[in-house]
């Protein structure tokens, strides 16, 4: 399993709740169309504008393909609510209860 960790800052006029609505309506459908997409978890600092989104993928190749085919569309969608470019880090998942659920199935 592979993870993409995306850190970004919302514009002062945007709340985490507003971002969540955009995510549910516009970003999640893009992710669900991507081969190998498993899950996304987004974290917000209480009272702040910093968010971290972690998406989980079957393989590094699936995550890399999304980076080319789906992520540009997501960047356009969030550009109205995010300050500056998001910072993306990728990593292999070493341990995850989510991952183990699917391995055992």
Secondary structure, 3 states (H helix, E strand, C coil): CEEEEEEEEECCCCCHHHHHHHHHHHHHHHHHCCCCEEEEEEEECCCCCEEEEEEEECCHHHHHHHHHHCHHHHHHHHCCCEEEEEEEEEEECCCCHHHHHHHHC
